[in-house]
Amino acid sequence: MQRLLRNRELLLAVIIILMIAAFATRAKGFAGPSNLGGIFNDTSILIILALGQMTVILTKSIDLSVAANLAFTGVAVAMTNAAFPGTPLAVLIVMAIAIGAILGGINGFLVWALRIPPIVVTLGTLTIYRGMAFVLSGGSWVNAHQMTPSFLNVPRTVVLGLPILAWIAVLIVFAIWFVLTRTPFGRSAYAAGGNPVAAVYAGIDVGRARFLAFVLSGALAGLCGYLWVSRYAVAYVDIASGFELDSVAACVIGGISIAGGIGSVIGTVLGALFLGVIKNALPVIGISPFAQMGISGVVIVLAVVFNARAERKRGRIILRDRAARDTAKEVSV
């Protein structure tokens, strides 16, 4: 039991399983394979967006512009598809990722070169990117009949029981895991957030690590822009409104420390799935949207408190062990 409480990811997985079992008693078929596959598919975009957010948070920053980035990119590629229907889908996807990366790079540059606090930068660009989406679209919508069938149908195509959208999320999960655990950038991201001063002495460019984290987050937001408009077959200024908070919530629930340097990919995925299960289950059992917001808020606050207590306890253990080693040295002398 103590091991379960110490292992955040395992504990969260058990909680999700218990939630599914509890909701299944109120809604027949909720725990069925088709419904669970649907929940994962519904949560896929949040998973991708949260993984980008996680990378930024690991460097002791935050990106509140990811949803606005998604909206602008989604509107841009949808309008391009409507205006030039002969454009290959691969070109549109690359375009979405490139636009997202550029918008993320703007955030990273302002944080790195001008040393403006990330929360201030991304609060500003959140509004700017939404405004850019409005200017680009003129406030009008791009509807399904204006988009080509290939643009709309590819992410919805079912392969081995799951839509391609869900498989894209799976591939992104493994790609981010590899980047963060097997590459110099990943090690730099953890070091930049865990102890920036020590990272500098170790030769790590903390500013560059944060810049690259913002670029990666922006690129994933750009990809989500295409996935969103193709899945829901509509593009307008306010798409994904509030998703920046959901991405942060998924990270916090998954054990990513807002102070930086602590967290895992599997924790972020489980945090997103936790939110996905709640958002899919509460309407089924008759909970109002306002109550859903309150429940989600309580969960986020509890997760922050849990993280803070765990980090304090970890800090006390490190100090205790160090004190024990110092005492042992004194005794031996």
Residue frames as qw, qx, qy, qz and C-alpha x, y, z in Angstrom:
[[0.000, 0.885, 0.465, 0.000, 0.00, 0.00, 0.00],
 [0.307, -0.791, 0.106, 0.518, 2.83, 2.41, 0.85],
 [0.406, -0.107, 0.602, 0.679, 4.45, 1.67, -2.52],
 [0.207, 0.649, 0.658, 0.321, 1.16, 2.53, -4.24],
 [0.136, -0.940, -0.246, 0.191, 0.96, 5.87, -2.43],
 [0.400, -0.609, 0.322, 0.604, 4.59, 6.69, -3.29],
 [0.324, 0.064, 0.696, 0.638, 4.19, 5.86, -6.99],
 [0.292, 0.423, 0.141, -0.846, 2.14, 8.74, -8.42],
 [0.400, 0.238, -0.607, -0.644, 1.56, 7.15, -11.83],
 [0.261, -0.122, -0.958, -0.006, 0.46, 3.81, -10.40],
 [0.072, 0.389, 0.644, -0.655, -1.87, 5.52, -7.93],
 [0.354, 0.395, -0.096, -0.842, -3.42, 7.63, -10.69],
 [0.368, 0.109, -0.808, -0.447, -3.91, 4.56, -12.90],
 [0.140, -0.266, -0.917, 0.262, -5.70, 2.77, -10.04],
 [0.188, 0.432, 0.371, -0.801, -7.91, 5.83, -9.45],
 [0.388, 0.294, -0.424, -0.763, -8.86, 5.94, -13.15],
 [0.321, -0.050, -0.927, -0.186, -9.74, 2.24, -13.13],
 [0.046, -0.366, -0.781, 0.504, -11.88, 2.69, -9.99],
 [0.270, 0.397, 0.063, -0.875, -13.60, 5.71, -11.57],
 [0.399, 0.153, -0.672, -0.606, -14.44, 3.73, -14.70],
 [0.257, -0.195, -0.943, 0.082, -15.81, 0.88, -12.60],
 [0.060, 0.412, 0.571, -0.707, -17.90, 3.29, -10.50],
 [0.348, 0.366, -0.166, -0.847, -19.30, 5.12, -13.55],
 [0.307, 0.050, -0.862, -0.400, -20.07, 1.77, -15.19],
 [0.040, -0.333, -0.880, 0.335, -22.52, 1.02, -12.37],
 [0.219, 0.574, 0.321, -0.721, -24.48, 4.16, -13.32],
 [0.511, 0.610, -0.249, -0.552, -24.15, 3.99, -17.10],
 [0.885, 0.063, 0.461, 0.023, -24.45, 0.62, -18.82],
 [0.785, 0.504, 0.167, 0.320, -21.65, -0.03, -21.29],
 [0.045, -0.977, 0.210, -0.002, -19.42, 2.75, -19.97],
 [0.474, -0.595, 0.630, 0.157, -16.60, 0.27, -19.33],
 [0.870, 0.359, 0.337, 0.037, -17.06, -1.43, -22.71],
 [0.626, -0.130, 0.371, 0.673, -14.12, -1.53, -25.14],
 [0.307, 0.613, 0.445, 0.576, -15.86, 0.66, -27.72],
 [0.227, -0.946, -0.193, -0.130, -16.68, 3.37, -25.17],
 [0.622, -0.632, 0.177, 0.426, -13.19, 3.28, -23.65],
 [0.573, 0.153, 0.426, 0.683, -11.73, 3.55, -27.14],
 [0.100, 0.815, 0.376, 0.429, -14.01, 6.52, -27.73],
 [0.436, -0.886, -0.049, 0.148, -12.82, 8.19, -24.53],
 [0.644, -0.337, 0.314, 0.610, -9.20, 7.76, -25.57],
 [0.408, 0.451, 0.466, 0.642, -9.97, 9.15, -29.01],
 [0.119, -0.920, -0.301, -0.224, -11.80, 12.12, -27.47],
 [0.530, -0.807, 0.097, 0.241, -8.81, 12.76, -25.21],
 [0.817, 0.175, 0.192, 0.515, -6.14, 12.34, -27.90],
 [0.287, 0.767, 0.048, 0.572, -5.85, 16.04, -28.74],
 [0.466, -0.846, 0.129, -0.224, -5.59, 16.95, -25.06],
 [0.895, -0.288, 0.177, 0.291, -2.88, 14.30, -24.60],
 [0.663, 0.410, 0.132, 0.612, -0.79, 15.78, -27.43],
 [0.002, -0.847, -0.006, -0.532, -1.31, 19.33, -26.22],
 [0.673, -0.726, 0.109, -0.094, -0.50, 18.37, -22.60],
 [0.888, -0.072, 0.106, 0.441, 2.75, 16.67, -23.64],
 [0.415, 0.597, 0.034, 0.686, 3.90, 19.93, -25.22],
 [0.357, -0.826, 0.035, -0.435, 2.85, 21.81, -22.11],
 [0.884, -0.444, 0.025, 0.145, 4.72, 19.30, -19.96],
 [0.751, 0.241, 0.005, 0.615, 7.95, 19.94, -21.84],
 [0.085, 0.715, -0.036, 0.693, 7.64, 23.67, -21.18],
 [0.629, -0.718, 0.018, -0.297, 6.73, 23.20, -17.51],
 [0.922, -0.165, -0.086, 0.341, 9.73, 20.93, -16.99],
 [0.533, 0.342, -0.071, 0.771, 11.96, 23.90, -17.85],
 [0.230, -0.481, -0.466, 0.706, 10.26, 25.99, -15.13],
 [0.142, 0.081, -0.254, -0.954, 8.05, 27.87, -17.59],
 [0.403, 0.446, 0.741, -0.300, 4.42, 27.73, -18.73],
 [0.019, 0.015, 0.571, 0.820, 2.68, 28.17, -22.08],
 [0.315, 0.465, 0.609, -0.560, -0.81, 29.64, -21.81],
 [0.371, 0.530, -0.248, -0.721, -1.00, 30.29, -25.56],
 [0.216, -0.099, 0.936, 0.260, -1.22, 26.67, -26.75],
 [0.362, 0.548, 0.739, -0.148, -4.99, 26.77, -27.36],
 [0.266, 0.840, 0.012, -0.472, -4.77, 30.11, -29.18],
 [0.068, -0.492, 0.746, 0.444, -1.92, 28.67, -31.25],
 [0.322, 0.207, 0.921, 0.071, -4.16, 25.68, -32.03],
 [0.354, 0.731, 0.475, -0.339, -7.02, 28.00, -33.05],
 [0.187, 0.785, -0.289, -0.516, -4.94, 30.18, -35.37],
 [0.110, -0.333, 0.867, 0.355, -3.25, 27.19, -36.99],
 [0.363, 0.345, 0.862, -0.072, -6.53, 25.33, -37.37],
 [0.365, 0.800, 0.250, -0.406, -8.20, 28.31, -39.02],
 [0.065, 0.699, -0.513, -0.494, -5.16, 28.82, -41.31],
 [0.156, -0.154, 0.930, 0.295, -5.01, 25.24, -42.61],
 [0.371, 0.514, 0.751, -0.187, -8.81, 24.99, -42.93],
 [0.313, 0.823, 0.047, -0.471, -8.94, 28.20, -44.98],
 [0.003, -0.545, 0.708, 0.449, -6.02, 26.98, -47.12],
 [0.282, 0.113, 0.947, 0.105, -7.81, 23.70, -47.76],
 [0.369, 0.687, 0.546, -0.304, -11.01, 25.52, -48.66],
 [0.233, 0.834, -0.170, -0.470, -9.26, 28.00, -50.97],
 [0.329, 0.565, -0.711, -0.259, -6.86, 25.48, -52.58],
 [0.893, -0.130, 0.262, -0.341, -8.57, 22.05, -52.41],
 [0.875, 0.400, -0.266, 0.065, -5.86, 20.48, -54.53],
 [0.017, -0.729, 0.603, -0.325, -3.18, 21.03, -51.88],
 [0.674, 0.020, -0.735, 0.073, -1.85, 17.63, -50.68],
 [0.683, -0.684, -0.199, -0.163, -2.80, 16.73, -47.11],
 [0.803, -0.187, -0.158, 0.544, 0.85, 16.14, -46.17],
 [0.303, 0.405, 0.007, 0.863, 1.65, 19.75, -47.16],
 [0.404, -0.692, -0.167, -0.574, -1.20, 21.04, -44.98],
 [0.827, -0.508, -0.208, 0.119, -0.02, 19.00, -41.99],
 [0.663, 0.025, -0.089, 0.743, 3.57, 20.22, -42.40],
 [0.029, 0.579, 0.118, 0.806, 2.19, 23.75, -42.73],
 [0.611, -0.699, -0.219, -0.302, 0.24, 23.36, -39.48],
 [0.829, -0.365, -0.149, 0.397, 3.28, 22.07, -37.58],
 [0.511, 0.239, 0.010, 0.826, 5.51, 24.82, -39.02],
 [0.174, -0.686, -0.143, -0.692, 3.08, 27.63, -38.14],
 [0.738, -0.641, -0.190, -0.088, 2.69, 26.25, -34.63],
 [0.794, -0.157, -0.106, 0.578, 6.45, 25.96, -34.20],
 [0.284, 0.456, 0.043, 0.842, 6.94, 29.57, -35.34],
 [0.421, -0.721, -0.139, -0.532, 4.33, 30.84, -32.87],
 [0.845, -0.493, -0.135, 0.159, 5.94, 28.77, -30.12],
 [0.686, 0.135, -0.052, 0.713, 9.34, 30.09, -31.16],
 [0.016, -0.692, -0.051, -0.720, 8.08, 33.67, -30.71],
 [0.692, -0.688, -0.075, -0.203, 7.17, 32.80, -27.12],
 [0.891, -0.220, -0.045, 0.395, 10.52, 31.13, -26.57],
 [0.490, 0.437, -0.013, 0.754, 12.47, 34.03, -28.03],
 [0.244, -0.764, -0.019, -0.597, 10.72, 36.57, -25.79],
 [0.816, -0.577, -0.005, -0.042, 11.41, 34.39, -22.74],
 [0.868, -0.050, 0.035, 0.492, 15.01, 33.60, -23.70],
 [0.482, 0.395, 0.065, 0.779, 16.33, 36.81, -25.26],
 [0.136, -0.635, -0.028, -0.760, 14.29, 39.45, -23.45],
 [0.262, -0.022, -0.801, 0.537, 13.97, 37.52, -20.15],
 [0.501, -0.243, -0.011, -0.830, 10.27, 38.30, -19.84],
 [0.431, -0.094, 0.809, -0.389, 8.45, 35.93, -17.41],
 [0.009, -0.086, -0.906, -0.414, 6.81, 33.09, -19.38],
 [0.076, 0.587, 0.771, -0.235, 3.37, 33.64, -17.86],
 [0.112, 0.705, 0.068, -0.697, 3.42, 37.29, -18.96],
 [0.037, 0.328, -0.675, -0.659, 4.63, 36.43, -22.47],
 [0.032, -0.189, -0.940, -0.282, 2.09, 33.69, -23.08],
 [0.120, 0.648, 0.605, -0.448, -0.80, 35.64, -21.59],
 [0.147, 0.639, -0.168, -0.736, -0.01, 38.33, -24.13],
 [0.123, 0.243, -0.787, -0.553, 0.45, 36.01, -27.08],
 [0.186, 0.366, 0.898, -0.154, -2.71, 34.12, -26.11],
 [0.270, 0.743, 0.339, -0.510, -4.68, 37.27, -26.94],
 [0.109, 0.606, -0.472, -0.630, -2.52, 38.12, -29.96],
 [0.066, -0.080, 0.935, 0.339, -2.90, 34.69, -31.57],
 [0.240, 0.554, 0.769, -0.208, -6.67, 34.68, -31.04],
 [0.208, 0.775, 0.057, -0.594, -6.79, 38.14, -32.58],
 [0.016, 0.428, -0.709, -0.561, -4.72, 36.92, -35.52],
 [0.190, 0.235, 0.947, 0.112, -7.20, 34.09, -36.05],
 [0.247, 0.728, 0.505, -0.393, -10.05, 36.61, -36.11],
 [0.134, 0.718, -0.280, -0.623, -8.25, 38.89, -38.57],
 [0.097, -0.230, 0.869, 0.427, -7.35, 35.96, -40.82],
 [0.115, 0.366, 0.918, 0.098, -10.88, 34.55, -40.91],
 [0.173, -0.280, -0.212, -0.920, -12.73, 37.86, -40.69],
 [0.432, -0.072, 0.550, -0.711, -14.78, 36.29, -37.92],
 [0.793, 0.170, -0.238, -0.534, -16.35, 33.78, -40.32],
 [0.753, -0.243, 0.603, -0.107, -16.45, 30.00, -39.98],
 [0.347, 0.383, -0.762, -0.389, -15.01, 27.35, -42.26],
 [0.793, -0.059, 0.362, -0.487, -17.57, 24.55, -42.38],
 [0.670, -0.109, 0.725, 0.113, -17.43, 20.90, -43.41],
 [0.689, 0.610, 0.390, 0.030, -18.80, 21.46, -46.93],
 [0.241, 0.935, -0.252, -0.060, -15.87, 23.84, -47.63],
 [0.333, -0.602, 0.722, 0.072, -13.23, 21.24, -46.69],
 [0.567, 0.337, -0.673, -0.334, -12.13, 18.31, -48.85],
 [0.928, -0.239, -0.158, -0.238, -13.04, 14.71, -47.90],
 [0.786, 0.164, -0.426, 0.417, -9.40, 13.68, -47.44],
 [0.055, 0.489, -0.365, 0.790, -8.80, 16.64, -45.10],
 [0.621, -0.383, 0.184, -0.658, -11.74, 15.54, -42.93],
 [0.948, -0.075, -0.153, -0.269, -11.66, 11.76, -43.17],
 [0.604, 0.410, -0.617, 0.295, -8.03, 10.76, -42.63],
 [0.068, -0.356, 0.683, -0.635, -7.96, 11.30, -38.82],
 [0.714, -0.082, 0.289, -0.632, -11.34, 9.54, -38.53],
 [0.750, 0.272, -0.560, -0.222, -10.31, 6.44, -40.48],
 [0.785, -0.466, 0.330, -0.238, -10.38, 3.42, -38.17],
 [0.580, 0.473, -0.659, 0.072, -7.29, 1.19, -38.07],
 [0.462, 0.012, -0.822, 0.334, -7.15, -1.85, -35.75],
 [0.368, -0.615, -0.686, 0.121, -10.21, -0.67, -33.86],
 [0.264, -0.696, -0.207, 0.635, -9.04, 2.92, -33.25],
 [0.414, 0.901, 0.128, 0.031, -9.23, 6.06, -35.41],
 [0.684, 0.391, -0.124, 0.603, -5.95, 7.34, -36.85],
 [0.159, -0.815, 0.133, -0.541, -6.29, 10.33, -34.51],
 [0.796, -0.569, 0.170, -0.116, -5.82, 8.01, -31.52],
 [0.917, 0.072, 0.061, 0.388, -2.84, 6.29, -33.20],
 [0.349, 0.711, -0.119, 0.598, -1.24, 9.69, -33.82],
 [0.465, -0.775, 0.206, -0.375, -1.55, 10.40, -30.08],
 [0.943, -0.277, 0.141, 0.122, 0.12, 7.05, -29.31],
 [0.751, 0.392, -0.003, 0.532, 3.01, 7.85, -31.66],
 [0.037, 0.807, -0.153, 0.569, 3.43, 11.31, -30.12],
 [0.734, -0.642, 0.147, -0.164, 3.53, 9.78, -26.64],
 [0.925, -0.089, 0.134, 0.345, 6.40, 7.47, -27.60],
 [0.527, 0.611, 0.000, 0.590, 8.18, 10.25, -29.50],
 [0.213, -0.837, 0.171, -0.474, 8.07, 12.66, -26.54],
 [0.864, -0.478, 0.155, 0.023, 9.13, 9.88, -24.16],
 [0.850, 0.191, 0.071, 0.486, 12.17, 9.22, -26.37],
 [0.273, 0.750, -0.047, 0.601, 13.02, 12.92, -26.68],
 [0.408, -0.796, 0.173, -0.412, 12.82, 13.57, -22.93],
 [0.837, -0.461, 0.294, -0.024, 14.61, 10.42, -21.79],
 [0.867, 0.049, 0.328, 0.373, 17.10, 9.63, -24.56],
 [0.494, 0.670, 0.125, 0.540, 18.30, 12.96, -25.98],
 [0.407, -0.008, -0.285, 0.868, 20.49, 15.82, -24.72],
 [0.229, -0.410, -0.160, -0.868, 17.53, 18.21, -25.02],
 [0.698, -0.495, -0.458, -0.240, 15.50, 16.06, -22.65],
 [0.685, -0.284, -0.392, 0.544, 18.24, 16.03, -20.05],
 [0.204, 0.172, -0.057, 0.962, 18.68, 19.79, -20.48],
 [0.408, -0.517, -0.338, -0.672, 14.94, 20.37, -19.98],
 [0.744, -0.515, -0.422, 0.061, 14.91, 18.48, -16.68],
 [0.600, -0.145, -0.242, 0.748, 18.11, 20.18, -15.53],
 [0.064, 0.364, 0.119, 0.921, 16.90, 23.67, -16.52],
 [0.533, -0.575, -0.263, -0.563, 13.80, 23.26, -14.37],
 [0.815, -0.385, -0.399, 0.171, 15.25, 21.20, -11.55],
 [0.526, -0.679, -0.002, 0.513, 18.21, 23.43, -10.75],
 [0.506, 0.846, 0.074, 0.149, 18.95, 26.22, -13.27],
 [0.170, -0.894, 0.414, 0.009, 22.06, 27.41, -11.41],
 [0.656, -0.320, 0.667, 0.150, 23.63, 23.95, -11.35],
 [0.745, 0.514, 0.407, 0.120, 22.60, 23.47, -14.99],
 [0.284, 0.944, -0.161, 0.046, 24.56, 26.59, -15.98],
 [0.342, -0.710, 0.615, 0.040, 27.65, 25.34, -14.13],
 [0.735, 0.000, 0.669, 0.108, 27.24, 22.03, -15.96],
 [0.161, -0.230, 0.586, 0.760, 27.43, 23.85, -19.27],
 [0.194, 0.543, 0.803, 0.150, 23.72, 23.72, -20.12],
 [0.036, -0.115, -0.163, -0.979, 22.21, 26.72, -21.89],
 [0.149, 0.404, 0.774, -0.464, 19.02, 27.11, -19.84],
 [0.338, 0.535, 0.028, -0.773, 17.60, 29.80, -22.14],
 [0.323, 0.297, -0.727, -0.528, 18.12, 27.65, -25.21],
 [0.041, -0.147, -0.983, 0.102, 16.46, 24.68, -23.52],
 [0.248, 0.514, 0.546, -0.613, 13.40, 26.81, -22.72],
 [0.340, 0.492, -0.313, -0.738, 13.31, 28.18, -26.26],
 [0.255, 0.141, -0.895, -0.339, 13.35, 24.67, -27.76],
 [0.078, 0.301, 0.886, -0.344, 10.66, 23.58, -25.29],
 [0.342, 0.555, 0.242, -0.719, 8.39, 26.39, -26.49],
 [0.338, 0.396, -0.600, -0.607, 9.10, 25.49, -30.13],
 [0.128, -0.035, -0.989, -0.064, 8.19, 21.85, -29.45],
 [0.181, 0.442, 0.695, -0.537, 5.04, 22.86, -27.59],
 [0.356, 0.545, -0.068, -0.756, 4.06, 25.17, -30.44],
 [0.261, 0.257, -0.806, -0.465, 4.68, 22.48, -33.07],
 [0.031, -0.230, -0.964, 0.128, 2.43, 20.04, -31.21],
 [0.250, 0.543, 0.430, -0.677, -0.22, 22.76, -30.83],
 [0.326, 0.454, -0.416, -0.718, -0.02, 23.34, -34.58],
 [0.181, 0.020, -0.956, -0.229, -0.52, 19.63, -35.26],
 [0.077, 0.411, 0.806, -0.419, -3.50, 19.71, -32.89],
 [0.287, 0.459, 0.006, -0.840, -4.89, 22.63, -34.92],
 [0.399, 0.200, -0.699, -0.560, -5.24, 20.39, -37.97],
 [0.187, -0.138, -0.968, 0.098, -6.48, 17.43, -35.93],
 [0.162, 0.383, 0.572, -0.707, -9.13, 19.57, -34.21],
 [0.427, 0.425, -0.104, -0.791, -10.65, 21.14, -37.34],
 [0.399, 0.175, -0.804, -0.405, -10.58, 17.83, -39.23],
 [0.110, -0.176, -0.943, 0.259, -12.19, 15.91, -36.37],
 [0.147, 0.535, 0.582, -0.595, -14.93, 18.42, -35.63],
 [0.353, 0.472, 0.628, 0.507, -15.27, 19.58, -39.26],
 [0.014, -0.949, -0.262, -0.177, -15.39, 23.27, -38.36],
 [0.571, -0.027, -0.164, 0.804, -12.86, 26.07, -37.86],
 [0.094, -0.888, -0.233, -0.385, -13.54, 29.38, -36.13],
 [0.114, 0.715, -0.388, 0.570, -11.84, 31.82, -33.79],
 [0.515, -0.537, 0.419, -0.520, -12.94, 30.30, -30.47],
 [0.916, 0.029, -0.394, -0.069, -12.10, 26.65, -31.07],
 [0.730, -0.023, -0.505, 0.460, -10.34, 24.95, -28.14],
 [0.162, -0.705, 0.161, -0.672, -11.23, 27.84, -25.84],
 [0.680, -0.582, 0.280, -0.346, -10.03, 26.96, -22.33],
 [0.972, 0.107, -0.182, 0.103, -7.86, 24.08, -23.50],
 [0.342, 0.612, -0.488, 0.520, -4.73, 25.86, -22.26],
 [0.471, -0.492, 0.471, -0.561, -6.03, 25.36, -18.72],
 [0.975, -0.031, 0.061, -0.213, -6.93, 21.73, -19.43],
 [0.763, 0.441, -0.380, 0.280, -3.39, 21.08, -20.65],
 [0.014, 0.565, -0.564, 0.602, -1.94, 22.56, -17.46],
 [0.741, -0.313, 0.297, -0.515, -4.45, 20.61, -15.36],
 [0.969, 0.156, -0.185, -0.046, -3.49, 17.34, -17.06],
 [0.518, 0.497, -0.516, 0.467, 0.16, 18.00, -16.24],
 [0.261, -0.498, 0.499, -0.660, -0.51, 18.92, -12.61],
 [0.886, -0.166, 0.153, -0.405, -2.80, 15.94, -12.04],
 [0.927, 0.269, -0.245, 0.094, -0.16, 13.72, -13.64],
 [0.783, -0.508, -0.011, 0.359, 2.47, 14.83, -11.14],
 [0.549, 0.476, 0.031, 0.687, 4.37, 17.41, -13.20],
 [0.402, -0.580, -0.323, 0.630, 5.81, 19.97, -10.79],
 [0.217, 0.944, 0.213, 0.126, 4.92, 23.58, -11.61],
 [0.361, -0.847, 0.300, 0.249, 8.32, 24.43, -10.10],
 [0.555, 0.686, -0.444, -0.153, 9.94, 22.47, -12.94],
 [0.113, 0.560, -0.814, 0.102, 12.27, 19.50, -13.26],
 [0.313, -0.036, 0.901, -0.298, 9.89, 16.78, -12.03],
 [0.707, 0.347, 0.206, -0.581, 7.45, 14.67, -14.01],
 [0.367, -0.110, 0.868, 0.316, 7.02, 11.90, -16.55],
 [0.305, 0.062, -0.567, -0.763, 5.31, 11.33, -19.88],
 [0.334, -0.306, -0.885, -0.105, 3.13, 8.52, -18.51],
 [0.109, -0.444, -0.579, 0.676, 2.01, 10.81, -15.68],
 [0.199, 0.300, -0.137, -0.923, 0.90, 13.47, -18.17],
 [0.357, -0.065, -0.769, -0.526, -0.97, 10.90, -20.28],
 [0.291, -0.391, -0.848, 0.209, -2.74, 9.56, -17.19],
 [0.005, -0.401, -0.334, 0.853, -3.59, 13.09, -16.09],
 [0.314, 0.165, -0.392, -0.849, -5.19, 13.78, -19.47],
 [0.398, -0.187, -0.858, -0.266, -7.07, 10.47, -19.38],
 [0.147, -0.369, -0.711, 0.580, -8.29, 11.30, -15.86],
 [0.213, 0.370, 0.076, -0.901, -9.82, 14.52, -17.20],
 [0.352, 0.091, -0.672, -0.645, -11.14, 12.67, -20.25],
 [0.273, -0.284, -0.917, 0.064, -12.94, 10.08, -18.13],
 [0.005, -0.446, -0.525, 0.725, -14.48, 12.80, -15.94],
 [0.254, 0.340, -0.172, -0.889, -15.64, 14.90, -18.90],
 [0.394, 0.003, -0.771, -0.500, -17.17, 11.88, -20.61],
 [0.298, -0.274, -0.895, 0.186, -18.76, 10.41, -17.50],
 [0.022, 0.281, 0.477, -0.833, -20.28, 13.39, -15.70],
 [0.438, 0.133, -0.223, -0.861, -22.79, 14.30, -18.44],
 [0.479, -0.058, -0.833, -0.271, -23.82, 10.64, -18.67],
 [0.342, -0.354, -0.795, 0.356, -24.78, 10.52, -14.99],
 [0.117, -0.823, -0.499, -0.244, -26.60, 13.84, -15.17],
 [0.451, -0.545, -0.157, 0.689, -24.07, 16.28, -13.70],
 [0.287, 0.934, 0.196, -0.076, -24.58, 19.85, -14.96],
 [0.640, 0.551, -0.097, 0.526, -21.77, 21.64, -16.88],
 [0.139, -0.822, 0.247, -0.493, -21.35, 24.13, -14.01],
 [0.815, -0.496, 0.274, -0.117, -20.91, 21.33, -11.49],
 [0.917, 0.241, 0.030, 0.318, -18.44, 19.69, -13.86],
 [0.329, 0.741, -0.223, 0.542, -16.32, 22.84, -13.81],
 [0.483, -0.721, 0.308, -0.390, -16.43, 22.89, -10.01],
 [0.960, -0.202, 0.188, 0.039, -15.44, 19.22, -9.76],
 [0.768, 0.460, -0.069, 0.439, -12.57, 19.72, -12.20],
 [0.035, 0.809, -0.263, 0.524, -11.38, 22.73, -10.20],
 [0.723, -0.582, 0.292, -0.233, -11.42, 20.79, -6.94],
 [0.971, 0.064, 0.096, 0.210, -9.45, 17.97, -8.53],
 [0.538, 0.649, -0.161, 0.513, -6.80, 20.40, -9.81],
 [0.263, -0.786, 0.313, -0.463, -6.43, 22.08, -6.40],
 [0.884, -0.381, 0.256, -0.093, -6.10, 18.71, -4.66],
 [0.893, 0.301, 0.000, 0.335, -3.47, 17.64, -7.21],
 [0.255, 0.765, -0.258, 0.532, -1.45, 20.82, -6.59],
 [0.555, -0.672, 0.334, -0.358, -1.63, 20.27, -2.82],
 [0.979, -0.103, 0.162, 0.061, -0.59, 16.62, -3.26],
 [0.718, 0.526, -0.118, 0.441, 2.36, 17.65, -5.45],
 [0.028, -0.806, 0.302, -0.508, 3.47, 20.34, -3.01],
 [0.750, -0.535, 0.316, -0.228, 3.38, 17.96, -0.04],
 [0.970, 0.111, 0.088, 0.196, 5.26, 15.28, -1.96],
 [0.535, 0.651, -0.186, 0.505, 7.97, 17.74, -3.00],
 [0.301, -0.771, 0.342, -0.445, 8.34, 19.09, 0.55],
 [0.904, -0.332, 0.256, -0.087, 8.61, 15.57, 1.89],
 [0.873, 0.356, -0.024, 0.334, 11.19, 14.72, -0.75],
 [0.218, 0.781, -0.276, 0.516, 13.18, 17.80, 0.21],
 [0.577, -0.660, 0.350, -0.331, 13.10, 16.85, 3.90],
 [0.982, -0.067, 0.155, 0.086, 14.29, 13.33, 3.08],
 [0.667, 0.573, -0.152, 0.452, 17.23, 14.70, 1.06],
 [0.089, -0.775, 0.348, -0.520, 18.20, 17.01, 3.93],
 [0.811, -0.467, 0.274, -0.223, 17.80, 14.21, 6.47],
 [0.961, 0.150, 0.045, 0.230, 19.99, 11.83, 4.45],
 [0.449, 0.685, -0.233, 0.524, 22.62, 14.54, 3.95],
 [0.382, -0.730, 0.344, -0.451, 22.62, 15.31, 7.67],
 [0.947, -0.257, 0.188, -0.052, 23.03, 11.60, 8.43],
 [0.832, 0.384, -0.086, 0.391, 26.03, 11.38, 6.09],
 [0.132, 0.766, -0.295, 0.556, 27.63, 14.46, 7.68],
 [0.663, -0.601, 0.299, -0.332, 27.11, 13.03, 11.16],
 [0.989, -0.013, 0.083, 0.125, 28.67, 9.73, 10.11],
 [0.608, 0.587, -0.202, 0.495, 31.70, 11.55, 8.75],
 [0.200, -0.761, 0.334, -0.518, 32.14, 13.50, 12.00],
 [0.862, -0.409, 0.242, -0.178, 31.92, 10.30, 14.05],
 [0.939, 0.215, -0.007, 0.267, 34.47, 8.54, 11.85],
 [0.347, 0.707, -0.277, 0.551, 36.86, 11.47, 12.20]]
